[in-house]
Amino acid sequence: MVRYATEHGYSLEDVLFIGDDFDDGGGDSHVRIKGMDYIRIFDYTKAPEVLKFLY
């Protein structure tokens, strides 16, 4: 994600990552470790409700 953002001209401040596994060793932990903003969604069926503030 970090490399993709950089290669496409985005800074870390421009990116909001949405995932479910930000704990150490989790698939999304690199996002947290690199300091990107993120939103944790535990239940994908609740994603529209959790992300409603974006739209």
PQR file with spaces between the fields and no chain letter, atoms N, CA, C, O and H, PARSE charges and radii, in Angstrom:
ATOM       1  N    MET     1       0.820   -1.183    0.000 -0.4000 1.5000
ATOM       2  CA   MET     1       0.000    0.000    0.000 -0.0000 2.0000
ATOM       3  C    MET     1       0.869    1.253    0.000  0.5500 1.7000
ATOM       4  O    MET     1       0.612    2.199   -0.744 -0.5500 1.4000
ATOM       5  N    VAL     2       1.885    1.248    0.832 -0.4000 1.5000
ATOM       6  CA   VAL     2       2.774    2.414    0.909 -0.0000 2.0000
ATOM       7  C    VAL     2       3.470    2.615   -0.434  0.5500 1.7000
ATOM       8  O    VAL     2       3.538    3.734   -0.943 -0.5500 1.4000
ATOM       9  H    VAL     2       2.094    0.479    1.437  0.4000 1.0000
ATOM      10  N    ARG     3       3.979    1.543   -0.998 -0.4000 1.5000
ATOM      11  CA   ARG     3       4.667    1.657   -2.296 -0.0000 2.0000
ATOM      12  C    ARG     3       3.689    2.105   -3.383  0.5500 1.7000
ATOM      13  O    ARG     3       4.028    2.961   -4.200 -0.5500 1.4000
ATOM      14  H    ARG     3       3.924    0.634   -0.585  0.4000 1.0000
ATOM      15  N    TYR     4       2.508    1.549   -3.399 -0.4000 1.5000
ATOM      16  CA   TYR     4       1.504    1.930   -4.391 -0.0000 2.0000
ATOM      17  C    TYR     4       1.205    3.427   -4.296  0.5500 1.7000
ATOM      18  O    TYR     4       1.187    4.125   -5.311 -0.5500 1.4000
ATOM      19  H    TYR     4       2.233    0.854   -2.735  0.4000 1.0000
ATOM      20  N    ALA     5       0.973    3.914   -3.088 -0.4000 1.5000
ATOM      21  CA   ALA     5       0.671    5.332   -2.898 -0.0000 2.0000
ATOM      22  C    ALA     5       1.819    6.195   -3.409  0.5500 1.7000
ATOM      23  O    ALA     5       1.598    7.164   -4.134 -0.5500 1.4000
ATOM      24  H    ALA     5       0.988    3.348   -2.264  0.4000 1.0000
ATOM      25  N    THR     6       3.023    5.847   -3.037 -0.4000 1.5000
ATOM      26  CA   THR     6       4.186    6.624   -3.447 -0.0000 2.0000
ATOM      27  C    THR     6       4.343    6.612   -4.961  0.5500 1.7000
ATOM      28  O    THR     6       4.580    7.657   -5.567 -0.5500 1.4000
ATOM      29  H    THR     6       3.202    5.060   -2.448  0.4000 1.0000
ATOM      30  N    GLU     7       4.214    5.459   -5.568 -0.4000 1.5000
ATOM      31  CA   GLU     7       4.371    5.337   -7.025 -0.0000 2.0000
ATOM      32  C    GLU     7       3.305    6.104   -7.795  0.5500 1.7000
ATOM      33  O    GLU     7       3.518    6.467   -8.952 -0.5500 1.4000
ATOM      34  H    GLU     7       4.021    4.610   -5.076  0.4000 1.0000
ATOM      35  N    HIS     8       2.178    6.350   -7.177 -0.4000 1.5000
ATOM      36  CA   HIS     8       1.090    7.069   -7.849 -0.0000 2.0000
ATOM      37  C    HIS     8       0.953    8.519   -7.376  0.5500 1.7000
ATOM      38  O    HIS     8      -0.055    9.172   -7.644 -0.5500 1.4000
ATOM      39  H    HIS     8       2.004    6.055   -6.237  0.4000 1.0000
ATOM      40  N    GLY     9       1.957    9.006   -6.683 -0.4000 1.5000
ATOM      41  CA   GLY     9       2.005   10.417   -6.316 -0.0000 2.0000
ATOM      42  C    GLY     9       1.213   10.812   -5.092  0.5500 1.7000
ATOM      43  O    GLY     9       0.915   11.991   -4.905 -0.5500 1.4000
ATOM      44  H    GLY     9       2.775    8.475   -6.465  0.4000 1.0000
ATOM      45  N    TYR    10       0.865    9.846   -4.249 -0.4000 1.5000
ATOM      46  CA   TYR    10       0.132   10.151   -3.023 -0.0000 2.0000
ATOM      47  C    TYR    10       1.065   10.085   -1.826  0.5500 1.7000
ATOM      48  O    TYR    10       1.947    9.229   -1.758 -0.5500 1.4000
ATOM      49  H    TYR    10       1.108    8.888   -4.401  0.4000 1.0000
ATOM      50  N    SER    11       0.866   10.985   -0.896 -0.4000 1.5000
ATOM      51  CA   SER    11       1.611   10.910    0.358 -0.0000 2.0000
ATOM      52  C    SER    11       0.787   10.059    1.327  0.5500 1.7000
ATOM      53  O    SER    11      -0.385    9.783    1.074 -0.5500 1.4000
ATOM      54  H    SER    11       0.150   11.681   -0.951  0.4000 1.0000
ATOM      55  N    LEU    12       1.397    9.648    2.424 -0.4000 1.5000
ATOM      56  CA   LEU    12       0.670    8.854    3.406 -0.0000 2.0000
ATOM      57  C    LEU    12      -0.520    9.625    3.977  0.5500 1.7000
ATOM      58  O    LEU    12      -1.512    9.024    4.389 -0.5500 1.4000
ATOM      59  H    LEU    12       2.350    9.872    2.630  0.4000 1.0000
ATOM      60  N    GLU    13      -0.422   10.943    3.999 -0.4000 1.5000
ATOM      61  CA   GLU    13      -1.517   11.764    4.509 -0.0000 2.0000
ATOM      62  C    GLU    13      -2.711   11.774    3.569  0.5500 1.7000
ATOM      63  O    GLU    13      -3.814   12.133    3.982 -0.5500 1.4000
ATOM      64  H    GLU    13       0.384   11.431    3.664  0.4000 1.0000
ATOM      65  N    ASP    14      -2.513   11.384    2.305 -0.4000 1.5000
ATOM      66  CA   ASP    14      -3.587   11.363    1.318 -0.0000 2.0000
ATOM      67  C    ASP    14      -4.387   10.068    1.331  0.5500 1.7000
ATOM      68  O    ASP    14      -5.424    9.979    0.675 -0.5500 1.4000
ATOM      69  H    ASP    14      -1.617   11.092    1.971  0.4000 1.0000
ATOM      70  N    VAL    15      -3.927    9.071    2.061 -0.4000 1.5000
ATOM      71  CA   VAL    15      -4.508    7.735    1.978 -0.0000 2.0000
ATOM      72  C    VAL    15      -5.234    7.365    3.269  0.5500 1.7000
ATOM      73  O    VAL    15      -4.739    7.615    4.368 -0.5500 1.4000
ATOM      74  H    VAL    15      -3.084    9.143    2.594  0.4000 1.0000
ATOM      75  N    LEU    16      -6.400    6.774    3.119 -0.4000 1.5000
ATOM      76  CA   LEU    16      -7.140    6.208    4.239 -0.0000 2.0000
ATOM      77  C    LEU    16      -7.346    4.734    3.921  0.5500 1.7000
ATOM      78  O    LEU    16      -8.016    4.396    2.945 -0.5500 1.4000
ATOM      79  H    LEU    16      -6.802    6.571    2.226  0.4000 1.0000
ATOM      80  N    PHE    17      -6.782    3.866    4.729 -0.4000 1.5000
ATOM      81  CA   PHE    17      -6.839    2.428    4.496 -0.0000 2.0000
ATOM      82  C    PHE    17      -7.949    1.831    5.337  0.5500 1.7000
ATOM      83  O    PHE    17      -8.143    2.220    6.488 -0.5500 1.4000
ATOM      84  H    PHE    17      -6.237    4.141    5.522  0.4000 1.0000
ATOM      85  N    ILE    18      -8.673    0.893    4.765 -0.4000 1.5000
ATOM      86  CA   ILE    18      -9.750    0.223    5.472 -0.0000 2.0000
ATOM      87  C    ILE    18      -9.408   -1.264    5.534  0.5500 1.7000
ATOM      88  O    ILE    18      -9.159   -1.892    4.505 -0.5500 1.4000
ATOM      89  H    ILE    18      -8.516    0.577    3.830  0.4000 1.0000
ATOM      90  N    GLY    19      -9.397   -1.818    6.736 -0.4000 1.5000
ATOM      91  CA   GLY    19      -9.044   -3.217    6.892 -0.0000 2.0000
ATOM      92  C    GLY    19      -9.559   -3.781    8.195  0.5500 1.7000
ATOM      93  O    GLY    19     -10.345   -3.150    8.902 -0.5500 1.4000
ATOM      94  H    GLY    19      -9.600   -1.308    7.571  0.4000 1.0000
ATOM      95  N    ASP    20      -9.095   -4.999    8.505 -0.4000 1.5000
ATOM      96  CA   ASP    20      -9.613   -5.665    9.696 -0.0000 2.0000
ATOM      97  C    ASP    20      -8.550   -6.305   10.575  0.5500 1.7000
ATOM      98  O    ASP    20      -8.877   -6.823   11.643 -0.5500 1.4000
ATOM      99  H    ASP    20      -8.456   -5.512    7.931  0.4000 1.0000
ATOM     100  N    ASP    21      -7.298   -6.284   10.162 -0.4000 1.5000
ATOM     101  CA   ASP    21      -6.283   -7.052   10.886 -0.0000 2.0000
ATOM     102  C    ASP    21      -5.012   -6.225   11.105  0.5500 1.7000
ATOM     103  O    ASP    21      -3.971   -6.505   10.510 -0.5500 1.4000
ATOM     104  H    ASP    21      -7.033   -5.863    9.295  0.4000 1.0000
ATOM     105  N    PHE    22      -5.107   -5.209   11.961 -0.4000 1.5000
ATOM     106  CA   PHE    22      -4.005   -4.277   12.174 -0.0000 2.0000
ATOM     107  C    PHE    22      -3.100   -4.662   13.345  0.5500 1.7000
ATOM     108  O    PHE    22      -2.114   -3.976   13.615 -0.5500 1.4000
ATOM     109  H    PHE    22      -5.953   -4.982   12.444  0.4000 1.0000
ATOM     110  N    ASP    23      -3.420   -5.739   14.031 -0.4000 1.5000
ATOM     111  CA   ASP    23      -2.583   -6.172   15.147 -0.0000 2.0000
ATOM     112  C    ASP    23      -1.235   -6.659   14.624  0.5500 1.7000
ATOM     113  O    ASP    23      -1.106   -6.991   13.445 -0.5500 1.4000
ATOM     114  H    ASP    23      -4.221   -6.297   13.812  0.4000 1.0000
ATOM     115  N    ASP    24      -0.228   -6.703   15.501 -0.4000 1.5000
ATOM     116  CA   ASP    24       1.104   -7.163   15.099 -0.0000 2.0000
ATOM     117  C    ASP    24       1.002   -8.522   14.414  0.5500 1.7000
ATOM     118  O    ASP    24       0.379   -9.447   14.934 -0.5500 1.4000
ATOM     119  H    ASP    24      -0.332   -6.434   16.459  0.4000 1.0000
ATOM     120  N    GLY    25       1.614   -8.627   13.257 -0.4000 1.5000
ATOM     121  CA   GLY    25       1.598   -9.866   12.491 -0.0000 2.0000
ATOM     122  C    GLY    25       0.385  -10.024   11.599  0.5500 1.7000
ATOM     123  O    GLY    25       0.326  -10.950   10.791 -0.5500 1.4000
ATOM     124  H    GLY    25       2.121   -7.875   12.835  0.4000 1.0000
ATOM     125  N    GLY    26      -0.580   -9.135   11.733 -0.4000 1.5000
ATOM     126  CA   GLY    26      -1.784   -9.206   10.910 -0.0000 2.0000
ATOM     127  C    GLY    26      -1.514   -8.744    9.490  0.5500 1.7000
ATOM     128  O    GLY    26      -0.527   -8.058    9.227 -0.5500 1.4000
ATOM     129  H    GLY    26      -0.532   -8.383   12.390  0.4000 1.0000
ATOM     130  N    GLY    27      -2.380   -9.116    8.595 -0.4000 1.5000
ATOM     131  CA   GLY    27      -2.210   -8.777    7.185 -0.0000 2.0000
ATOM     132  C    GLY    27      -2.204   -7.279    6.903  0.5500 1.7000
ATOM     133  O    GLY    27      -1.639   -6.849    5.898 -0.5500 1.4000
ATOM     134  H    GLY    27      -3.183   -9.673    8.809  0.4000 1.0000
ATOM     135  N    ASP    28      -2.812   -6.486    7.760 -0.4000 1.5000
ATOM     136  CA   ASP    28      -2.859   -5.035    7.570 -0.0000 2.0000
ATOM     137  C    ASP    28      -1.924   -4.293    8.514  0.5500 1.7000
ATOM     138  O    ASP    28      -1.915   -3.063    8.531 -0.5500 1.4000
ATOM     139  H    ASP    28      -3.271   -6.836    8.577  0.4000 1.0000
ATOM     140  N    SER    29      -1.144   -5.017    9.295 -0.4000 1.5000
ATOM     141  CA   SER    29      -0.300   -4.371   10.306 -0.0000 2.0000
ATOM     142  C    SER    29       0.714   -3.415    9.703  0.5500 1.7000
ATOM     143  O    SER    29       1.100   -2.441   10.350 -0.5500 1.4000
ATOM     144  H    SER    29      -1.151   -6.017    9.281  0.4000 1.0000
ATOM     145  N    HIS    30       1.158   -3.672    8.468 -0.4000 1.5000
ATOM     146  CA   HIS    30       2.141   -2.780    7.836 -0.0000 2.0000
ATOM     147  C    HIS    30       1.594   -1.364    7.692  0.5500 1.7000
ATOM     148  O    HIS    30       2.351   -0.395    7.751 -0.5500 1.4000
ATOM     149  H    HIS    30       0.844   -4.462    7.942  0.4000 1.0000
ATOM     150  N    VAL    31       0.297   -1.244    7.505 -0.4000 1.5000
ATOM     151  CA   VAL    31      -0.333    0.071    7.381 -0.0000 2.0000
ATOM     152  C    VAL    31      -0.206    0.836    8.692  0.5500 1.7000
ATOM     153  O    VAL    31       0.186    2.002    8.700 -0.5500 1.4000
ATOM     154  H    VAL    31      -0.318   -2.031    7.456  0.4000 1.0000
ATOM     155  N    ARG    32      -0.536    0.184    9.790 -0.4000 1.5000
ATOM     156  CA   ARG    32      -0.425    0.815   11.117 -0.0000 2.0000
ATOM     157  C    ARG    32       1.019    1.151   11.427  0.5500 1.7000
ATOM     158  O    ARG    32       1.312    2.250   11.896 -0.5500 1.4000
ATOM     159  H    ARG    32      -0.854   -0.764    9.783  0.4000 1.0000
ATOM     160  N    ILE    33       1.927    0.218   11.170 -0.4000 1.5000
ATOM     161  CA   ILE    33       3.338    0.412   11.484 -0.0000 2.0000
ATOM     162  C    ILE    33       3.938    1.574   10.692  0.5500 1.7000
ATOM     163  O    ILE    33       4.764    2.323   11.215 -0.5500 1.4000
ATOM     164  H    ILE    33       1.689   -0.675   10.788  0.4000 1.0000
ATOM     165  N    LYS    34       3.525    1.723    9.443 -0.4000 1.5000
ATOM     166  CA   LYS    34       4.049    2.810    8.597 -0.0000 2.0000
ATOM     167  C    LYS    34       3.402    4.150    8.916  0.5500 1.7000
ATOM     168  O    LYS    34       3.835    5.179    8.398 -0.5500 1.4000
ATOM     169  H    LYS    34       2.854    1.115    9.019  0.4000 1.0000
ATOM     170  N    GLY    35       2.378    4.157    9.756 -0.4000 1.5000
ATOM     171  CA   GLY    35       1.775    5.412   10.183 -0.0000 2.0000
ATOM     172  C    GLY    35       0.654    5.917    9.301  0.5500 1.7000
ATOM     173  O    GLY    35       0.268    7.082    9.400 -0.5500 1.4000
ATOM     174  H    GLY    35       2.026    3.321   10.177  0.4000 1.0000
ATOM     175  N    MET    36       0.127    5.066    8.444 -0.4000 1.5000
ATOM     176  CA   MET    36      -0.991    5.486    7.607 -0.0000 2.0000
ATOM     177  C    MET    36      -2.265    5.559    8.444  0.5500 1.7000
ATOM     178  O    MET    36      -2.422    4.833    9.425 -0.5500 1.4000
ATOM     179  H    MET    36       0.441    4.120    8.364  0.4000 1.0000
ATOM     180  N    ASP    37      -3.163    6.441    8.043 -0.4000 1.5000
ATOM     181  CA   ASP    37      -4.476    6.497    8.679 -0.0000 2.0000
ATOM     182  C    ASP    37      -5.263    5.270    8.251  0.5500 1.7000
ATOM     183  O    ASP    37      -5.183    4.839    7.100 -0.5500 1.4000
ATOM     184  H    ASP    37      -3.036    7.031    7.246  0.4000 1.0000
ATOM     185  N    TYR    38      -6.017    4.714    9.178 -0.4000 1.5000
ATOM     186  CA   TYR    38      -6.801    3.535    8.834 -0.0000 2.0000
ATOM     187  C    TYR    38      -8.077    3.472    9.655  0.5500 1.7000
ATOM     188  O    TYR    38      -8.199    4.091   10.712 -0.5500 1.4000
ATOM     189  H    TYR    38      -6.082    5.064   10.113  0.4000 1.0000
ATOM     190  N    ILE    39      -9.006    2.716    9.139 -0.4000 1.5000
ATOM     191  CA   ILE    39     -10.253    2.425    9.835 -0.0000 2.0000
ATOM     192  C    ILE    39     -10.357    0.916    9.926  0.5500 1.7000
ATOM     193  O    ILE    39     -10.225    0.208    8.928 -0.5500 1.4000
ATOM     194  H    ILE    39      -8.907    2.213    8.281  0.4000 1.0000
ATOM     195  N    ARG    40     -10.594    0.439   11.125 -0.4000 1.5000
ATOM     196  CA   ARG    40     -10.736   -1.001   11.346 -0.0000 2.0000
ATOM     197  C    ARG    40     -12.214   -1.366   11.235  0.5500 1.7000
ATOM     198  O    ARG    40     -13.073   -0.758   11.875 -0.5500 1.4000
ATOM     199  H    ARG    40     -10.701    1.014   11.936  0.4000 1.0000
ATOM     200  N    ILE    41     -12.483   -2.358   10.422 -0.4000 1.5000
ATOM     201  CA   ILE    41     -13.841   -2.875   10.280 -0.0000 2.0000
ATOM     202  C    ILE    41     -13.815   -4.345   10.666  0.5500 1.7000
ATOM     203  O    ILE    41     -13.207   -5.166    9.979 -0.5500 1.4000
ATOM     204  H    ILE    41     -11.786   -2.852    9.903  0.4000 1.0000
ATOM     205  N    PHE    42     -14.468   -4.667   11.751 -0.4000 1.5000
ATOM     206  CA   PHE    42     -14.475   -6.035   12.252 -0.0000 2.0000
ATOM     207  C    PHE    42     -15.463   -6.918   11.499  0.5500 1.7000
ATOM     208  O    PHE    42     -15.240   -8.119   11.349 -0.5500 1.4000
ATOM     209  H    PHE    42     -14.963   -4.000   12.309  0.4000 1.0000
ATOM     210  N    ASP    43     -16.541   -6.328   11.031 -0.4000 1.5000
ATOM     211  CA   ASP    43     -17.598   -7.084   10.355 -0.0000 2.0000
ATOM     212  C    ASP    43     -17.899   -6.388    9.037  0.5500 1.7000
ATOM     213  O    ASP    43     -18.465   -5.294    9.030 -0.5500 1.4000
ATOM     214  H    ASP    43     -16.722   -5.352   11.152  0.4000 1.0000
ATOM     215  N    TYR    44     -17.528   -7.010    7.920 -0.4000 1.5000
ATOM     216  CA   TYR    44     -17.682   -6.371    6.618 -0.0000 2.0000
ATOM     217  C    TYR    44     -19.134   -6.015    6.310  0.5500 1.7000
ATOM     218  O    TYR    44     -19.388   -5.119    5.505 -0.5500 1.4000
ATOM     219  H    TYR    44     -17.069   -7.898    7.926  0.4000 1.0000
ATOM     220  N    THR    45     -20.082   -6.694    6.930 -0.4000 1.5000
ATOM     221  CA   THR    45     -21.477   -6.363    6.671 -0.0000 2.0000
ATOM     222  C    THR    45     -21.856   -5.018    7.286  0.5500 1.7000
ATOM     223  O    THR    45     -22.874   -4.428    6.926 -0.5500 1.4000
ATOM     224  H    THR    45     -19.876   -7.422    7.584  0.4000 1.0000
ATOM     225  N    LYS    46     -21.034   -4.542    8.210 -0.4000 1.5000
ATOM     226  CA   LYS    46     -21.279   -3.243    8.849 -0.0000 2.0000
ATOM     227  C    LYS    46     -20.489   -2.119    8.176  0.5500 1.7000
ATOM     228  O    LYS    46     -20.570   -0.969    8.610 -0.5500 1.4000
ATOM     229  H    LYS    46     -20.207   -5.021    8.502  0.4000 1.0000
ATOM     230  N    ALA    47     -19.731   -2.430    7.132 -0.4000 1.5000
ATOM     231  CA   ALA    47     -18.882   -1.426    6.480 -0.0000 2.0000
ATOM     232  C    ALA    47     -19.661   -0.182    6.055  0.5500 1.7000
ATOM     233  O    ALA    47     -19.212    0.925    6.355 -0.5500 1.4000
ATOM     234  H    ALA    47     -19.666   -3.364    6.780  0.4000 1.0000
ATOM     235  N    PRO    48     -20.793   -0.300    5.379 -0.5600 1.5000
ATOM     236  CA   PRO    48     -21.515    0.921    4.987  0.2800 2.0000
ATOM     237  C    PRO    48     -21.880    1.804    6.177  0.5500 1.7000
ATOM     238  O    PRO    48     -21.817    3.030    6.089 -0.5500 1.4000
ATOM     239  N    GLU    49     -22.256    1.185    7.275 -0.4000 1.5000
ATOM     240  CA   GLU    49     -22.615    1.943    8.471 -0.0000 2.0000
ATOM     241  C    GLU    49     -21.394    2.639    9.055  0.5500 1.7000
ATOM     242  O    GLU    49     -21.467    3.814    9.416 -0.5500 1.4000
ATOM     243  H    GLU    49     -22.307    0.188    7.347  0.4000 1.0000
ATOM     244  N    VAL    50     -20.273    1.932    9.152 -0.4000 1.5000
ATOM     245  CA   VAL    50     -19.046    2.478    9.726 -0.0000 2.0000
ATOM     246  C    VAL    50     -18.471    3.588    8.844  0.5500 1.7000
ATOM     247  O    VAL    50     -17.929    4.571    9.349 -0.5500 1.4000
ATOM     248  H    VAL    50     -20.213    0.978    8.859  0.4000 1.0000
ATOM     249  N    LEU    51     -18.590    3.427    7.533 -0.4000 1.5000
ATOM     250  CA   LEU    51     -17.972    4.377    6.589 -0.0000 2.0000
ATOM     251  C    LEU    51     -18.926    5.462    6.118  0.5500 1.7000
ATOM     252  O    LEU    51     -18.568    6.270    5.261 -0.5500 1.4000
ATOM     253  H    LEU    51     -19.029    2.629    7.122  0.4000 1.0000
ATOM     254  N    LYS    52     -20.110    5.492    6.655 -0.4000 1.5000
ATOM     255  CA   LYS    52     -21.134    6.438    6.216 -0.0000 2.0000
ATOM     256  C    LYS    52     -20.661    7.895    6.300  0.5500 1.7000
ATOM     257  O    LYS    52     -21.113    8.734    5.520 -0.5500 1.4000
ATOM     258  H    LYS    52     -20.401    4.835    7.352  0.4000 1.0000
ATOM     259  N    PHE    53     -19.775    8.198    7.217 -0.4000 1.5000
ATOM     260  CA   PHE    53     -19.293    9.574    7.369 -0.0000 2.0000
ATOM     261  C    PHE    53     -18.454   10.032    6.162  0.5500 1.7000
ATOM     262  O    PHE    53     -18.215   11.228    5.996 -0.5500 1.4000
ATOM     263  H    PHE    53     -19.407    7.517    7.850  0.4000 1.0000
ATOM     264  N    LEU    54     -18.012    9.095    5.330 -0.4000 1.5000
ATOM     265  CA   LEU    54     -17.201    9.444    4.159 -0.0000 2.0000
ATOM     266  C    LEU    54     -18.031    9.952    2.989  0.5500 1.7000
ATOM     267  O    LEU    54     -17.500   10.604    2.090 -0.5500 1.4000
ATOM     268  H    LEU    54     -18.206    8.123    5.465  0.4000 1.0000
ATOM     269  N    TYR    55     -19.305    9.665    2.992 -0.4000 1.5000
ATOM     270  CA   TYR    55     -20.139   10.074    1.850 -0.0000 2.0000
ATOM     271  C    TYR    55     -21.428   10.712    2.282  0.5500 1.7000
ATOM     272  O    TYR    55     -22.233   11.108    1.440 -0.5500 1.4000
ATOM     273  H    TYR    55     -19.736    9.135    3.723  0.4000 1.0000
